[in-house]
Amino acid sequence: LSKHSQSYTLRAGLGGALDIYQAGLLDGSSASGVSGDLTFEYNPKDQRVMDIEEKAGDADVTDASPIYGLHGNGLVFATPPFAKAADFTGIPSLKLWVQTDVPDVDLEADLYMVRPSGQYVPLSSAQMRGRWKDSMRTAKLLEPNKPTLFDFENFYFFSWHFEAGSRLVMMVTCPAYSGIQHNYCSGKAVESETIADAHTAHIKVLTDKDHQSRLTLQQP
């Protein structure tokens, strides 16, 4: 289905971590841009994301509450508005270089199209647990404070038309919503962890020339 690919390099933006369109950039050009690391914090004891879920209820799927309600647990990367319409069809991939101070952490990447009207359309997502990032057979804990590559090849397929003026947005976060197994980042067996084992994870997304994080989408 896909004949071409479009890669977007993750770069530091000009705004703060909560500035939706300037915290981080998805740069589709070949030119070098602003480099610099972006950081966020995941506190497993912080349950505010569940409050957002409860309030959202049966809200429109284009509701942007998950992005605006990160409470510091995550980063948002966005393209500039597309100058002309574009189509994407296929399975995305993401090479994400991170550095963290805990021996294990779960990471999630969520892709959205943002229409010129501001509506968010969810496209695809992928999750990965640090200890299983290299093999699903043998667990290996992370080495704290060492640059580590999370190679996301487990996004699901999507096909969508982007009208002119739309943006591509990616949110990187530690999943903490209901209905999943929570990782308390202690390095113990996750199924036996309790809230008493919780460690706050400080996560840095690397964007320097030696650790270039990159999102790739497929085009027909």
C-alpha positions as a LaTeX table, in Angstrom:
\begin{tabular}{lrrr}
\hline
Residue & $x$ (\AA) & $y$ (\AA) & $z$ (\AA) \\
\hline
Leu1 & 0.00 & 0.00 & 0.00 \\
Ser2 & 2.81 & 2.42 & 0.84 \\
Lys3 & 5.37 & 3.52 & $-1.73$ \\
His4 & 7.11 & 6.37 & 0.06 \\
Ser5 & 8.00 & 7.39 & 3.57 \\
Gln6 & 8.22 & 10.75 & 5.31 \\
Ser7 & 10.48 & 11.13 & 8.32 \\
Tyr8 & 10.18 & 13.77 & 11.02 \\
Thr9 & 13.09 & 14.51 & 13.32 \\
Leu10 & 12.16 & 15.39 & 16.90 \\
Arg11 & 13.58 & 18.75 & 17.87 \\
Ala12 & 13.30 & 21.06 & 20.83 \\
Gly13 & 10.78 & 23.85 & 20.34 \\
Leu14 & 10.79 & 27.43 & 21.48 \\
Gly15 & 8.10 & 27.13 & 24.13 \\
Gly16 & 7.66 & 25.33 & 27.41 \\
Ala17 & 6.71 & 21.68 & 27.92 \\
Leu18 & 2.99 & 22.56 & 28.06 \\
Asp19 & 2.98 & 24.72 & 24.92 \\
Ile20 & 1.15 & 22.40 & 22.54 \\
Tyr21 & 2.73 & 23.72 & 19.34 \\
Gln22 & 6.14 & 24.85 & 20.58 \\
Ala23 & 7.23 & 22.35 & 23.24 \\
Gly24 & 8.69 & 20.10 & 20.57 \\
Leu25 & 8.81 & 20.09 & 16.79 \\
Leu26 & 8.33 & 17.35 & 14.21 \\
Asp27 & 10.76 & 18.59 & 11.57 \\
Gly28 & 10.23 & 17.11 & 8.12 \\
Ser29 & 13.05 & 19.07 & 6.50 \\
Ser30 & 16.62 & 17.93 & 6.00 \\
Ala31 & 18.06 & 21.10 & 7.49 \\
Ser32 & 19.45 & 21.08 & 11.01 \\
Gly33 & 17.25 & 22.77 & 13.59 \\
Val34 & 17.16 & 23.66 & 17.23 \\
Ser35 & 18.77 & 20.96 & 19.34 \\
Gly36 & 18.29 & 20.50 & 23.03 \\
Asp37 & 16.83 & 17.95 & 25.34 \\
Leu38 & 13.25 & 17.93 & 26.56 \\
Thr39 & 12.28 & 16.46 & 29.91 \\
Phe40 & 9.15 & 15.29 & 31.68 \\
Glu41 & 8.33 & 13.59 & 34.95 \\
Tyr42 & 6.21 & 10.54 & 35.70 \\
Asn43 & 5.02 & 10.12 & 39.27 \\
Pro44 & 3.15 & 6.78 & 39.57 \\
Lys45 & 1.33 & 8.12 & 42.61 \\
Asp46 & $-0.24$ & 10.95 & 40.58 \\
Gln47 & $-3.71$ & 9.72 & 39.57 \\
Arg48 & $-5.04$ & 12.94 & 38.01 \\
Val49 & $-5.24$ & 11.36 & 34.56 \\
Met50 & $-8.04$ & 9.15 & 35.88 \\
Asp51 & $-9.96$ & 12.26 & 36.88 \\
Ile52 & $-9.73$ & 13.40 & 33.27 \\
Glu53 & $-11.04$ & 10.02 & 32.10 \\
Glu54 & $-14.00$ & 10.27 & 34.46 \\
Lys55 & $-14.88$ & 13.79 & 33.32 \\
Ala56 & $-14.47$ & 12.91 & 29.65 \\
Gly57 & $-16.93$ & 10.03 & 29.81 \\
Asp58 & $-18.54$ & 9.72 & 26.42 \\
Ala59 & $-17.06$ & 12.95 & 25.09 \\
Asp60 & $-16.38$ & 13.45 & 21.39 \\
Val61 & $-13.36$ & 11.39 & 20.26 \\
Thr62 & $-11.87$ & 14.64 & 18.93 \\
Asp63 & $-11.64$ & 15.99 & 22.48 \\
Ala64 & $-8.04$ & 17.00 & 23.29 \\
Ser65 & $-8.24$ & 16.43 & 27.06 \\
Pro66 & $-5.50$ & 13.74 & 27.09 \\
Ile67 & $-2.98$ & 16.21 & 25.66 \\
Tyr68 & $-4.01$ & 19.24 & 27.69 \\
Gly69 & $-4.21$ & 17.11 & 30.84 \\
Leu70 & $-0.67$ & 15.69 & 30.92 \\
His71 & 0.15 & 17.47 & 34.20 \\
Gly72 & 3.84 & 17.31 & 33.33 \\
Asn73 & 3.78 & 13.60 & 32.40 \\
Gly74 & 4.70 & 13.87 & 28.77 \\
Leu75 & 5.82 & 15.96 & 25.83 \\
Val76 & 4.03 & 17.09 & 22.68 \\
Phe77 & 5.68 & 17.38 & 19.28 \\
Ala78 & 3.95 & 19.03 & 16.31 \\
Thr79 & 4.58 & 19.88 & 12.69 \\
Pro80 & 3.86 & 23.35 & 11.34 \\
Pro81 & 0.53 & 23.48 & 9.49 \\
Phe82 & 0.73 & 21.56 & 6.21 \\
Ala83 & 0.98 & 23.97 & 3.28 \\
Lys84 & $-0.90$ & 21.51 & 1.06 \\
Ala85 & $-2.97$ & 18.38 & 1.54 \\
Ala86 & $-1.19$ & 15.10 & 2.27 \\
Asp87 & $-2.12$ & 11.44 & 2.64 \\
Phe88 & $-0.58$ & 8.90 & 5.00 \\
Thr89 & $-1.25$ & 5.17 & 4.76 \\
Gly90 & 0.66 & 2.45 & 6.57 \\
Ile91 & 2.27 & 1.56 & 9.88 \\
Pro92 & 4.34 & 4.32 & 11.53 \\
Ser93 & 7.64 & 3.71 & 13.30 \\
Leu94 & 9.49 & 5.74 & 15.93 \\
Lys95 & 13.09 & 5.68 & 17.07 \\
Leu96 & 13.04 & 7.45 & 20.41 \\
Trp97 & 16.24 & 8.16 & 22.32 \\
Val98 & 15.63 & 8.70 & 26.01 \\
Gln99 & 17.53 & 8.91 & 29.26 \\
Thr100 & 15.91 & 8.18 & 32.61 \\
Asp101 & 16.94 & 7.73 & 36.23 \\
Val102 & 14.87 & 4.58 & 36.93 \\
Pro103 & 15.56 & 0.92 & 36.03 \\
Asp104 & 12.25 & 0.42 & 34.23 \\
Val105 & 9.54 & 2.61 & 32.72 \\
Asp106 & 6.64 & 2.31 & 30.27 \\
Leu107 & 6.51 & 4.74 & 27.35 \\
Glu108 & 3.67 & 5.46 & 24.96 \\
Ala109 & 3.54 & 7.44 & 21.73 \\
Asp110 & 0.19 & 8.69 & 20.40 \\
Leu111 & $-0.32$ & 10.23 & 16.96 \\
Tyr112 & $-3.02$ & 12.74 & 16.09 \\
Met113 & $-4.12$ & 14.85 & 13.18 \\
Val114 & $-5.18$ & 18.34 & 14.26 \\
Arg115 & $-7.60$ & 19.98 & 11.86 \\
Pro116 & $-7.45$ & 23.72 & 11.17 \\
Ser117 & $-10.55$ & 23.97 & 13.39 \\
Gly118 & $-8.54$ & 22.60 & 16.33 \\
Gln119 & $-10.24$ & 19.19 & 16.43 \\
Tyr120 & $-7.95$ & 16.28 & 17.31 \\
Val121 & $-8.30$ & 13.04 & 15.36 \\
Pro122 & $-6.53$ & 10.03 & 16.96 \\
Leu123 & $-4.53$ & 8.07 & 14.36 \\
Ser124 & $-2.31$ & 5.44 & 15.97 \\
Ser125 & $-0.41$ & 4.61 & 19.14 \\
Ala126 & 2.27 & 2.30 & 20.51 \\
Gln127 & 3.54 & 1.29 & 23.95 \\
Met128 & 6.76 & $-0.25$ & 25.18 \\
Arg129 & 8.05 & $-1.40$ & 28.57 \\
Gly130 & 11.72 & $-0.63$ & 29.09 \\
Arg131 & 12.77 & $-4.05$ & 30.33 \\
Trp132 & 11.28 & $-5.73$ & 27.25 \\
Lys133 & 12.47 & $-3.25$ & 24.62 \\
Asp134 & 15.20 & $-5.55$ & 23.24 \\
Ser135 & 13.52 & $-8.94$ & 23.67 \\
Met136 & 10.11 & $-10.27$ & 24.65 \\
Arg137 & 11.78 & $-13.42$ & 25.95 \\
Thr138 & 14.43 & $-12.00$ & 28.26 \\
Ala139 & 13.88 & $-9.01$ & 30.51 \\
Lys140 & 16.74 & $-6.53$ & 30.85 \\
Leu141 & 16.45 & $-3.53$ & 33.15 \\
Leu142 & 17.50 & $-0.10$ & 31.92 \\
Glu143 & 20.83 & 1.37 & 32.90 \\
Pro144 & 19.87 & 4.61 & 34.68 \\
Asn145 & 21.06 & 7.88 & 33.15 \\
Lys146 & 22.35 & 6.20 & 30.00 \\
Pro147 & 21.04 & 7.16 & 26.53 \\
Thr148 & 18.71 & 4.35 & 25.48 \\
Leu149 & 16.91 & 3.69 & 22.20 \\
Phe150 & 13.23 & 2.74 & 22.31 \\
Asp151 & 12.47 & 1.38 & 18.84 \\
Phe152 & 8.68 & 1.51 & 18.39 \\
Glu153 & 7.67 & $-0.84$ & 15.57 \\
Asn154 & 4.30 & $-1.74$ & 17.11 \\
Phe155 & 2.06 & 1.11 & 15.99 \\
Tyr156 & $-1.13$ & 0.03 & 14.32 \\
Phe157 & $-2.08$ & 0.74 & 10.72 \\
Phe158 & $-3.93$ & 3.90 & 9.79 \\
Ser159 & $-4.88$ & 5.72 & 6.61 \\
Trp160 & $-5.90$ & 9.37 & 6.69 \\
His161 & $-6.16$ & 12.44 & 4.49 \\
Phe162 & $-4.67$ & 15.63 & 5.93 \\
Glu163 & $-6.23$ & 18.76 & 4.52 \\
Ala164 & $-4.11$ & 21.87 & 4.04 \\
Gly165 & $-3.65$ & 23.69 & 7.34 \\
Ser166 & $-3.71$ & 20.48 & 9.39 \\
Arg167 & $-0.89$ & 19.45 & 11.72 \\
Leu168 & 0.60 & 16.13 & 12.72 \\
Val169 & 0.97 & 15.89 & 16.50 \\
Met170 & 2.71 & 13.25 & 18.58 \\
Met171 & 2.40 & 12.90 & 22.35 \\
Val172 & 5.06 & 10.96 & 24.29 \\
Thr173 & 4.04 & 9.99 & 27.81 \\
Cys174 & 4.13 & 7.30 & 30.47 \\
Pro175 & 0.72 & 5.58 & 30.36 \\
Ala176 & $-1.14$ & 5.96 & 33.66 \\
Tyr177 & $-4.79$ & 5.58 & 32.72 \\
Ser178 & $-7.20$ & 2.95 & 34.02 \\
Gly179 & $-7.48$ & $-0.52$ & 32.58 \\
Ile180 & $-3.75$ & $-1.19$ & 32.19 \\
Gln181 & $-1.01$ & $-2.64$ & 34.36 \\
His182 & 0.83 & 0.27 & 35.97 \\
Asn183 & 4.61 & 0.23 & 36.10 \\
Tyr184 & 5.85 & 1.74 & 39.37 \\
Cys185 & 9.40 & 2.04 & 37.96 \\
Ser186 & 11.13 & 0.20 & 40.80 \\
Gly187 & 12.67 & $-2.53$ & 38.67 \\
Lys188 & 10.87 & $-5.27$ & 40.59 \\
Ala189 & 8.52 & $-7.69$ & 38.84 \\
Val190 & 5.70 & $-5.37$ & 37.80 \\
Glu191 & 2.98 & $-7.83$ & 38.73 \\
Ser192 & 4.15 & $-7.81$ & 42.34 \\
Glu193 & 4.78 & $-4.07$ & 42.69 \\
Thr194 & 2.57 & $-1.94$ & 44.92 \\
Ile195 & 2.22 & 1.80 & 45.29 \\
Ala196 & 4.76 & 1.59 & 48.12 \\
Asp197 & 7.40 & 0.66 & 45.51 \\
Ala198 & 6.72 & 3.72 & 43.37 \\
His199 & 9.69 & 5.68 & 42.04 \\
Thr200 & 9.26 & 9.00 & 40.24 \\
Ala201 & 10.83 & 8.79 & 36.78 \\
His202 & 12.59 & 11.80 & 35.27 \\
Ile203 & 12.68 & 11.23 & 31.52 \\
Lys204 & 14.74 & 13.13 & 28.98 \\
Val205 & 14.01 & 12.86 & 25.25 \\
Leu206 & 17.29 & 13.34 & 23.42 \\
Thr207 & 17.48 & 15.42 & 20.26 \\
Asp208 & 21.23 & 15.96 & 19.78 \\
Lys209 & 23.09 & 14.93 & 16.61 \\
Asp210 & 24.35 & 11.69 & 18.17 \\
His211 & 20.90 & 10.63 & 19.39 \\
Gln212 & 18.41 & 11.72 & 16.77 \\
Ser213 & 14.88 & 10.65 & 17.56 \\
Arg214 & 12.78 & 10.20 & 14.43 \\
Leu215 & 9.16 & 9.43 & 13.51 \\
Thr216 & 8.53 & 7.84 & 10.10 \\
Leu217 & 5.14 & 7.68 & 8.34 \\
Gln218 & 4.21 & 5.87 & 5.16 \\
Gln219 & 2.67 & 7.55 & 2.12 \\
Pro220 & 0.86 & 5.95 & $-0.82$ \\
\hline
\end{tabular}
